[in-house]
Amino acid sequence: MLHHGSIPLAVPSLTPQSGAVSLAAGREVGWDELADAVTAALARALGAELVPDALSAGERALAEALAVHYADPDRRRDPAFAAERRT
């Protein structure tokens, strides 16, 4: 799982010492090119063909239920919440 900003396309102004795709490539690299490269590398690593698709109705319902469940501020303050996330 990648977090927003995990793979910077250009050298960040606040952390110029950090790496970036454009620096490694020696040229500007756009988001679409990076997404295609990461997708192809993941498919090769898994030995699988990745096929874009939409969520099923059941997957969407589960995602919405989980979003409500984990957005509850009282739940996030509960020490059991951190333990639950580690399992």
Protein Blocks (a to p, Z undefined) as FASTA:
>chain_A
ZZehklcfbdcfklmmbccfklmnopacdfklmmmmmmmmmmmmnopacddddddfklmm
mmmmmmmmmmpmklmmpmklmmmmmZZ
